[in-house]
Amino acid sequence: MRLLRIFPAIVFIALGIALGVLNPQRVALDLGGAVLHAGLGVALLAAVLLGAILGGLALALGVIAPLRRELELKRVRDDAPRPFNDTGV
């Protein structure tokens, strides 16, 4: 199981290094109030990472949180005391 986590990490690290080596050009990213200077490979990797983080956050807030809330409400309803003569059928 540990190998299944380590192998993709090593592959993506190697791809990131290759991307950085193949794109050594310097770029300037103007953020309005500040200018960031970095290599093109670093800028591309940062953009992909930021997109993955924002996508995961959107998924967590839009899908996972409502499903967890619904599951918790279902558990509360299922744990509610039943009348004495209720057989649960």
N, C-alpha and C positions, 0 to 999 in steps of 0.2 A: 504494500500500500504506500509505503514511504517513497518507493521508487517511482510510483505513478505521479507523485507530486514533484519530485526532484527533476525527473527527466524533462518535462515540459518547461520548467524554469530554466534549466541549462540551455535548452534549445532556443528559448526566447532571448536569453542573455547573449548567446552567440549571434543570433540574428540582429540584435540591437547593436552589438559591436561591429558587425559587418556593415550595417546601415550607416553607422558613424564614420567608418573608414572609407566607404564608397562615396560619401557626401561631405567632404571636408570644407566646403565653401562656408564662409562666414555670412550670416544674415543678421539684419537688425529688425527687431520686432518693436514697432512703435505702439505703446499702450496709451497714448494721449499725454500722460504726465511723465512717463518714464520710457526709456528706450533700453531694450535688452539686446545684447549682442551674444550670439551663440553660433555654434556650428549647425549646419542644416540638418544633419542626422539627429542631433540633440533636440532641435526644435520639432522635428517630425515625431520623435519618440515621446516628447512631452505632450504634443497634441493628441497622440493616440492614447496615452495614459489618462489625460484629462477627459477625453471622450468616454473611455471605459468607466472612469469613476463617476462621471455625471450620468451615464446610462444606467449604471448599477443603482445609483441613488434614485433616479426616476422610477426604475423598476420596483425598488423597495418601497417607495412612498405611494406609488400608483397601484401596485398589485399585491405585494406581500403584506403590507400593513392592513389593508381592508380584509384580506383573507384571515389574518391572525385575529383581528377584532371579531369577525364573524364566528370563528372557531371558539373564541373565548365566550361569546354570548351563548353559543350552543352548549358549551360545557356547563355554564351557569344554569341554563334551563334544564339540562338533563340531571343536574344535581339537586334541583328544587325538590322539597318534600312532596310526596304524593299523598292523596287522601288514603285513609285506612283501608278502604275496600277496593282500592285500585290494584289490579293485577299486573298492570304494565303492558297489557296486550292491546 
